[in-house]
Amino acid sequence: MINSFFVVCLVIIGVSIPVYGSQDTLKEDLELERQLELINKPPVKTIHTKNGDIVDCIDIYKQLAFDHPLLKNHKIQRKPSFQKSSTKNLADRSSFRLEKVQCPKGYIPVRRTIKEDLIREKQLLKSSIFVQDIPGVHLAELTVGTKYGPYYGANGRNSIYNPPVTNGQISLSHVWVQNGPINTNNKISLGWQVSPDLYGDNKTHLYASWTSDNFHRTGCYNIRCPGFVQINRQTYLGQVMTDISSYGGQTFDFFTYIYMDPKTKNWWLQIDGNDLGYYPAKLFSNMTSADKVGWGGRTLTPHGSTSPQMGSGHFPDRDLYHACYFRTITFENSSRVRFGPLNHQTEKYDDQPKCYGLTYYGDGYKDGGGHLLFMLKFGGPGGKCDDKLVHF
């Protein structure tokens, strides 16, 4: 019998669940129902949001994370073990707002998964958007590598867009941390994505992902497999982001932050100063620090088809409000001191310059008040992109 934990995880990263043939449709339906029973825990309260989500309030001690065999006796960490310094720079202000839900004390909001979600997810390629040697995956990312590590956090303020995509495609923007060689890569990412196969719509969603082996057998998006421990009562992974930037018009952005707790070694996720929860240290095979961090965008499309837009759908230029950006980006050392990466510390990965662009201004870009922005701009229209493979 296939282990149910891995079935649930692999559905989300693009590996098909077992298909038994048309004569066994009933058996397949029973398998989907079994998976739904594993994913959706009994709620104490159900909320229908303005954006169309069905959100269940789940007992924090009965959330899906604790179905993971490594987390059976896990003690919930309610808050980080150290006080993070606040940022006074006016360049870090945001106009972004999420629709908040309100679960009772001791309960967390979880976006409900339905059978149609699992059926759609089967249509994804047998690949992960986070693996570069897969045809159809393209990226425009800035990284800081092993020479200047180890790293214990990475963050930045990311503008939000809604690039048009079709079935089988994903377009996303994220900050990420990783450690280890490619075949056993431990990685966490946080940002926004558009994916009809994952969400059943063409809206922009808050997302996170993790793996402890480069998505060979572990990891998933959001909380569709056991792993992420949620502590926030109002915000949840997978929710719709309605404040969308427009080219040359109003720009919305939000602060994204991945950081390791120095005491517990758990990796926390934070948006706009609010901690969502964490990935327990036990999930990872080699994540006591990160040897590489990065920022930027990725797209996924079926091999041979036209690639979707990334970010705003426009190439970077000097205008702040044209291309998607990360601003005030920093990485964090063992003393929890944050540094904006200097140009000579960075590496740029832009595998399809005719489809997507990438420009990093380092410490050479300031806002109207003279604040350093450590500005990264990226994105483009996509199109007929050759499948040039990039490895790192």
C-alpha positions as CSV (number, residue, x, y, z in Angstrom):
1,M,0.0,0.0,0.0
2,I,1.3,3.4,-0.9
3,N,2.1,5.5,2.2
4,S,-0.7,8.1,2.5
5,F,1.7,10.9,3.6
6,F,3.7,10.7,0.4
7,V,0.6,10.4,-1.8
8,V,-0.7,13.7,-0.4
9,C,2.7,15.5,-0.7
10,L,3.5,14.3,-4.2
11,V,0.1,15.3,-5.6
12,I,1.0,18.9,-4.7
13,I,4.5,19.0,-6.2
14,G,3.3,17.6,-9.5
15,V,3.6,13.8,-9.3
16,S,0.4,12.0,-10.2
17,I,-1.5,10.0,-7.7
18,P,-2.2,6.4,-8.6
19,V,-4.6,6.0,-11.6
20,Y,-6.2,2.6,-11.9
21,G,-8.0,3.0,-15.3
22,S,-11.5,3.8,-16.2
23,Q,-12.9,0.5,-15.0
24,D,-11.7,1.4,-11.5
25,T,-13.1,4.9,-11.3
26,L,-14.9,4.1,-8.0
27,K,-11.6,2.9,-6.5
28,E,-9.9,6.2,-7.5
29,D,-12.8,8.2,-6.0
30,L,-12.4,6.3,-2.8
31,E,-8.7,7.2,-2.8
32,L,-9.5,10.8,-3.3
33,E,-12.0,10.8,-0.4
34,R,-9.4,9.1,1.8
35,Q,-6.9,11.9,1.0
36,L,-9.5,14.6,1.7
37,E,-10.2,13.0,5.0
38,L,-6.5,13.2,5.9
39,I,-6.1,16.8,4.7
40,N,-9.3,18.3,6.1
41,K,-9.6,18.1,9.9
42,P,-13.0,18.5,11.6
43,P,-13.7,22.3,12.1
44,V,-15.2,24.0,15.1
45,K,-16.2,26.9,12.8
46,T,-16.4,27.5,9.1
47,I,-15.9,30.9,7.4
48,H,-16.9,31.9,3.9
49,T,-14.6,34.8,2.9
50,K,-15.4,37.6,0.5
51,N,-12.9,36.2,-1.9
52,G,-14.7,32.9,-2.2
53,D,-12.5,30.7,0.1
54,I,-14.1,28.2,2.5
55,V,-12.0,28.4,5.6
56,D,-12.2,25.9,8.5
57,C,-11.1,26.8,12.1
58,I,-9.1,23.8,13.2
59,D,-7.8,22.9,16.7
60,I,-4.2,24.0,16.6
61,Y,-3.1,20.7,18.2
62,K,-4.9,18.7,15.5
63,Q,-3.6,20.5,12.4
64,L,-2.3,18.4,9.5
65,A,1.4,19.0,10.5
66,F,1.1,16.5,13.3
67,D,0.3,13.7,11.0
68,H,3.9,13.8,9.9
69,P,5.7,10.8,11.5
70,L,8.6,13.1,12.7
71,L,6.2,15.5,14.5
72,K,4.0,13.0,16.5
73,N,5.3,14.4,19.8
74,H,6.1,17.9,18.6
75,K,5.6,20.7,21.2
76,I,4.1,23.8,19.5
77,Q,6.3,26.9,19.6
78,R,3.8,29.7,20.1
79,K,6.2,32.5,19.3
80,P,9.9,33.0,18.3
81,S,12.4,32.8,21.1
82,F,14.0,36.1,20.4
83,Q,12.7,39.7,19.8
84,K,13.2,40.8,16.2
85,S,14.3,44.4,15.7
86,S,11.7,46.7,14.1
87,T,12.6,48.5,10.9
88,K,12.3,52.3,11.1
89,N,13.1,53.0,7.4
90,L,10.2,54.7,5.7
91,A,11.0,52.7,2.6
92,D,9.6,49.7,4.3
93,R,6.1,51.0,4.6
94,S,3.3,49.0,2.9
95,S,-0.2,49.7,1.8
96,F,-1.0,46.0,1.4
97,R,-3.8,44.4,3.4
98,L,-5.0,40.9,3.6
99,E,-8.6,39.9,4.3
100,K,-8.4,38.6,7.9
101,V,-10.6,35.8,9.3
102,Q,-11.1,35.3,13.0
103,C,-10.9,31.9,14.5
104,P,-11.5,31.3,18.2
105,K,-8.5,31.1,20.6
106,G,-6.7,27.8,20.2
107,Y,-7.8,27.4,16.6
108,I,-6.2,28.2,13.3
109,P,-7.7,29.0,9.8
110,V,-7.2,26.4,7.1
111,R,-8.3,26.8,3.5
112,R,-10.5,23.8,2.8
113,T,-9.4,21.3,0.1
114,I,-12.1,19.7,-2.1
115,K,-12.1,16.8,-4.4
116,E,-11.9,19.0,-7.5
117,D,-8.6,20.5,-6.1
118,L,-7.0,17.0,-6.1
119,I,-8.3,16.2,-9.5
120,R,-6.9,19.4,-11.0
121,E,-3.6,18.9,-9.4
122,K,-3.1,15.6,-11.2
123,Q,-2.9,17.6,-14.4
124,L,0.3,19.4,-13.3
125,L,3.5,18.3,-15.0
126,K,5.4,15.5,-13.3
127,S,7.9,18.1,-12.1
128,S,8.4,20.8,-9.6
129,I,8.7,24.5,-10.5
130,F,11.6,24.6,-8.0
131,V,13.8,22.1,-10.0
132,Q,15.7,23.8,-12.7
133,D,16.6,20.8,-14.9
134,I,12.9,20.4,-15.9
135,P,11.8,21.6,-19.4
136,G,9.2,24.4,-19.0
137,V,10.7,25.9,-15.9
138,H,12.2,29.4,-16.2
139,L,13.5,31.8,-13.7
140,A,14.8,35.3,-13.1
141,E,16.4,35.3,-9.7
142,L,19.1,37.0,-7.6
143,T,21.1,34.8,-5.2
144,V,23.8,35.2,-2.5
145,G,25.8,32.0,-2.3
146,T,28.1,30.0,-0.1
147,K,31.0,32.4,-0.1
148,Y,29.2,34.9,2.2
149,G,27.2,32.4,4.3
150,P,26.0,30.8,6.4
151,Y,22.6,32.5,6.5
152,Y,19.9,32.5,9.0
153,G,17.2,34.6,7.3
154,A,16.3,36.4,4.1
155,N,13.6,39.1,3.5
156,G,12.4,41.8,1.2
157,R,9.4,43.8,0.2
158,N,7.8,42.2,-2.8
159,S,5.3,43.9,-5.2
160,I,2.2,41.9,-6.0
161,Y,0.9,41.2,-9.5
162,N,-1.6,38.9,-11.2
163,P,0.1,37.6,-14.3
164,P,-2.4,35.7,-16.6
165,V,-1.8,31.9,-16.8
166,T,-3.6,28.9,-18.2
167,N,-4.1,25.4,-16.9
168,G,-0.8,23.6,-16.4
169,Q,1.0,26.9,-15.8
170,I,2.4,28.7,-12.7
171,S,3.8,32.1,-12.3
172,L,5.2,33.2,-8.9
173,S,7.4,35.6,-7.0
174,H,9.3,34.5,-3.8
175,V,12.1,34.8,-1.4
176,W,13.8,31.5,-0.5
177,V,16.5,29.9,1.7
178,Q,18.2,26.5,1.0
179,N,21.0,24.3,2.1
180,G,22.8,21.2,0.8
181,P,23.7,19.7,-2.6
182,I,21.1,19.6,-5.4
183,N,20.0,16.0,-4.9
184,T,19.3,16.4,-1.2
185,N,18.4,20.1,-1.2
186,N,16.6,21.5,1.8
187,K,14.6,24.5,0.7
188,I,11.8,26.9,2.0
189,S,10.2,29.6,-0.1
190,L,7.6,32.3,0.6
191,G,5.7,34.7,-1.7
192,W,2.8,34.8,-4.1
193,Q,1.7,32.6,-7.0
194,V,-1.0,32.2,-9.7
195,S,-1.8,28.6,-10.5
196,P,-5.3,27.4,-11.7
197,D,-4.3,23.8,-11.1
198,L,-3.6,24.4,-7.4
199,Y,-6.4,26.9,-6.5
200,G,-9.1,26.5,-9.2
201,D,-8.9,30.1,-10.2
202,N,-6.6,32.7,-11.8
203,K,-6.2,34.8,-8.6
204,T,-3.0,35.6,-6.9
205,H,-2.5,33.6,-3.7
206,L,-0.1,33.8,-0.7
207,Y,2.0,30.6,-0.7
208,A,4.9,28.8,0.9
209,S,6.7,25.6,0.1
210,W,9.3,23.3,1.6
211,T,11.3,20.2,0.8
212,S,14.1,18.2,2.5
213,D,15.3,16.3,-0.6
214,N,14.8,18.6,-3.6
215,F,11.1,17.5,-3.9
216,H,12.0,13.9,-4.8
217,R,9.8,12.5,-2.0
218,T,9.1,15.3,0.5
219,G,7.5,18.7,0.5
220,C,4.5,20.5,-0.9
221,Y,2.8,23.9,-1.2
222,N,1.1,25.5,1.8
223,I,-0.3,22.9,4.2
224,R,-1.4,20.3,1.7
225,C,0.9,17.8,3.3
226,P,2.1,17.5,6.9
227,G,4.9,19.9,7.8
228,F,4.1,23.5,8.4
229,V,3.0,24.4,11.9
230,Q,0.5,27.3,11.8
231,I,0.1,29.6,14.8
232,N,-1.7,32.6,13.3
233,R,-5.4,32.9,13.9
234,Q,-6.2,35.4,11.2
235,T,-4.0,34.7,8.2
236,Y,-3.5,31.5,6.3
237,L,-1.4,30.1,3.5
238,G,-3.2,29.9,0.2
239,Q,-5.4,32.8,0.8
240,V,-6.3,35.3,-2.0
241,M,-4.4,38.5,-2.3
242,T,-6.7,41.2,-3.6
243,D,-4.4,44.2,-3.5
244,I,-2.9,43.9,-7.0
245,S,-0.4,46.3,-8.6
246,S,-1.0,47.7,-12.0
247,Y,1.6,48.7,-14.6
248,G,2.4,52.4,-14.2
249,G,-0.3,52.7,-11.6
250,Q,-0.8,52.0,-7.9
251,T,1.7,49.5,-6.6
252,F,1.0,47.2,-3.6
253,D,3.8,45.3,-1.9
254,F,4.3,43.3,1.3
255,F,7.2,42.3,3.5
256,T,8.2,38.6,3.3
257,Y,10.6,37.1,5.8
258,I,12.0,33.6,6.4
259,Y,14.2,33.2,9.4
260,M,15.6,30.6,11.7
261,D,14.9,30.6,15.5
262,P,18.4,30.4,17.2
263,K,17.1,28.3,20.0
264,T,14.7,25.8,18.5
265,K,16.2,25.9,14.9
266,N,12.7,26.1,13.5
267,W,12.3,28.2,10.4
268,W,9.6,30.9,10.8
269,L,7.6,32.6,8.1
270,Q,6.5,36.2,8.5
271,I,4.5,38.7,6.3
272,D,4.2,42.4,7.1
273,G,5.4,41.8,10.7
274,N,3.0,39.0,11.5
275,D,4.3,35.5,12.1
276,L,2.3,32.8,10.3
277,G,4.0,29.8,11.8
278,Y,7.1,27.7,11.2
279,Y,8.7,24.6,9.6
280,P,10.0,22.4,12.5
281,A,13.7,21.7,12.4
282,K,13.0,17.9,12.4
283,L,11.5,18.1,8.9
284,F,14.9,18.8,7.4
285,S,17.9,16.6,6.8
286,N,20.4,19.5,6.7
287,M,18.9,22.9,7.6
288,T,20.7,24.2,10.6
289,S,21.6,27.2,8.4
290,A,21.3,28.1,4.8
291,D,24.1,28.2,2.3
292,K,22.2,30.1,-0.3
293,V,19.4,32.7,-0.3
294,G,17.5,34.3,-3.2
295,W,14.8,36.5,-4.5
296,G,12.9,36.7,-7.8
297,G,10.4,35.0,-10.1
298,R,9.7,31.7,-11.7
299,T,7.3,30.3,-14.3
300,L,6.2,26.8,-15.3
301,T,4.5,25.7,-18.5
302,P,4.0,22.4,-20.2
303,H,7.0,21.5,-22.3
304,G,6.8,23.0,-25.8
305,S,4.1,25.5,-24.9
306,T,4.2,29.3,-24.6
307,S,5.5,30.5,-21.2
308,P,3.3,32.8,-19.1
309,Q,4.1,36.3,-18.0
310,M,6.3,36.9,-14.9
311,G,5.5,39.7,-12.5
312,S,3.9,42.6,-14.2
313,G,4.6,41.1,-17.6
314,H,7.1,43.9,-18.4
315,F,10.9,43.9,-18.4
316,P,12.7,45.9,-15.7
317,D,13.5,49.6,-16.3
318,R,14.4,52.5,-14.1
319,D,10.7,53.2,-13.2
320,L,9.8,51.7,-9.9
321,Y,6.2,51.1,-11.0
322,H,6.8,49.1,-14.2
323,A,8.4,45.7,-13.3
324,C,7.9,43.5,-10.3
325,Y,10.4,44.1,-7.6
326,F,11.9,43.2,-4.3
327,R,13.1,46.2,-2.4
328,T,15.0,46.6,0.9
329,I,16.2,43.1,0.5
330,T,18.5,41.7,3.2
331,F,20.1,38.5,4.4
332,E,20.8,37.6,8.0
333,N,24.0,36.3,9.6
334,S,24.4,34.3,12.8
335,S,24.3,37.4,15.0
336,R,20.9,38.3,13.5
337,V,22.4,41.3,11.8
338,R,20.9,42.1,8.4
339,F,22.8,43.1,5.3
340,G,21.7,44.4,2.0
341,P,23.7,42.3,-0.6
342,L,26.3,44.3,-2.5
343,N,26.6,43.8,-6.2
344,H,29.8,41.8,-6.0
345,Q,28.2,39.4,-3.6
346,T,25.3,38.4,-5.9
347,E,24.8,36.0,-8.7
348,K,22.1,36.5,-11.3
349,Y,20.1,33.6,-12.9
350,D,18.1,34.7,-16.0
351,D,17.8,31.6,-18.2
352,Q,15.6,33.3,-20.9
353,P,16.6,37.0,-21.4
354,K,14.3,37.2,-24.4
355,C,11.3,36.3,-22.2
356,Y,12.3,37.7,-18.8
357,G,14.7,40.2,-17.4
358,L,16.6,40.8,-14.2
359,T,18.2,44.0,-12.8
360,Y,19.8,44.5,-9.4
361,Y,20.7,48.0,-8.3
362,G,22.5,47.0,-5.1
363,D,23.2,50.1,-3.0
364,G,22.8,52.4,-5.9
365,Y,19.1,53.0,-5.9
366,K,17.4,55.4,-3.5
367,D,13.8,56.5,-3.0
368,G,12.8,60.2,-2.9
369,G,13.8,60.4,0.8
370,G,17.3,59.2,0.2
371,H,16.7,55.7,1.6
372,L,18.7,52.8,0.1
373,L,16.3,50.3,-1.4
374,F,18.6,47.4,-2.4
375,M,16.3,47.1,-5.3
376,L,15.8,44.0,-7.5
377,K,13.5,44.2,-10.5
378,F,12.5,41.3,-12.6
379,G,9.9,39.8,-15.0
380,G,8.7,39.9,-18.5
381,P,6.1,38.9,-21.1
382,G,7.1,35.2,-21.5
383,G,6.4,33.8,-24.9
384,K,8.1,31.1,-26.9
385,C,11.0,30.4,-24.6
386,D,13.6,27.8,-25.5
387,D,14.2,25.2,-22.7
388,K,17.7,26.3,-21.8
389,L,18.5,24.4,-18.6
390,V,20.0,26.1,-15.6
391,H,21.7,24.2,-12.7
392,F,22.6,25.6,-9.3
